[in-house]
Amino acid sequence: MSQFILGMVMFLVFSYFYLQGNETVEMGHLYVSSIFGAIGLYGVAWASIWGVSVNESLIEIHRVFHAKKVLCITGIGQVVIDKKDAMILYDQTGKKLIKIDALSDNYDYLLDSLKLNNIAKFMKSVATRSLNLA
C-alpha cells in the first residue's frame, strides 16, 4: 500500500512542477512514478485477493486470476514441506494445488487442522519433509 501511495504522491509532485513549466521535470518522471504506483496497486490487489481459508474440514484457495477452489481436507493427497518451511499441497492424483509460504497468515492453523483430522503423518527425507495423507 505504501508503494502505491508513494507513487501517487510522486506523480502529483512531478505533475505540479511539470505543469508549472519547470524544465528539470520531464515526462520520464511522470512515467516512472505512475509505473511505480501501478506496481504498488497490483501488490495491494494481489494481497487482498490471495488467501487460504480453513473452515474445519474445508479449505478455500483464493488466487489472483483463478477461480476459487474449495477442497475437503480429505481431498488432499500429499503435503510436502520444503527447506524453507513452505507447504505444498497436492490432490489425490498428485497434481500440485498451491504452495503456501511459512510466513502466511493461518499457516499454523492449516497445519494443525491437518493434524487434528488425523490426515497428516510426518515423514522426513533429505531434501524435504513430507506429510503423507491417507
Salt bridges, closest charged atoms under 4 A:
GLU60 OE1 - HIS62 NE2 3.26
ASP82 OD2 - LYS99 NZ 3.47
ASP85 OD1 - ARG129 NH2 2.57
